[in-house]
Amino acid sequence: MPHPTDVPPAVLLPRLAQELESRKAVRPPEWAAFARTGVHTQNAPYQLGWWYLRSASVLRKLYVRGARGVQRLSSEYGGRRDRGSAPYHARSGSRSILREILQQLEGAGLVRKQKNGGRALTPDGHRLLDQLAKELLKGLAAKDTQLAKYL
């Protein structure tokens, strides 16, 4: 059975973002066009569909790394803060964006809350990622014979 980690993220994430958009599982809030993704960034993202791509990335992270909370995800989406002539320091990403994405994915039935905190994928979320991985690997295997061993 193909696993989502067998598919390169550069191939999987845009397709998963497209699937989330077509299912209307997530929808960017009104403020998303102006929001920075953390204090380490200067501007809001330039990509038009960045909300869907970030949602797809969160889903993949929950699949690969297991249950995660907003705090842990924000540190994973953080970066280096430019402090002028002082050394760079690590900063967390926006927890508001991640909280909103997780709530939307929870409403779509792809993520559920854990008893001990954090959120994990539901069987529907696992199924979605597994099906997309299988579909994408078939397309990639037609081009590359090395990938055919995963099918």
Sequence and secondary structure as in RCSB ss.txt:
>XXXX:A:sequence
MPHPTDVPPAVLLPRLAQELESRKAVRPPEWAAFARTGVHTQNAPYQLGWWYLRSASVLRKLYVRGARGVQRLSS
EYGGRRDRGSAPYHARSGSRSILREILQQLEGAGLVRKQKNGGRALTPDGHRLLDQLAKELLKGLAAKDTQLAKY
L
>XXXX:A:secstr
   GGGS HHHHHHHHHHHHHHHT     GGGGT  SBTT SS    TTHHHHHHHHHHHHHHHH  B HHHHHH
HT EEEEETTEEEEEE B HHHHHHHHHHHHHTTSEEE TTSSEEE HHHHHHHHHHHHHHHHHHHHH GGGGGG
 
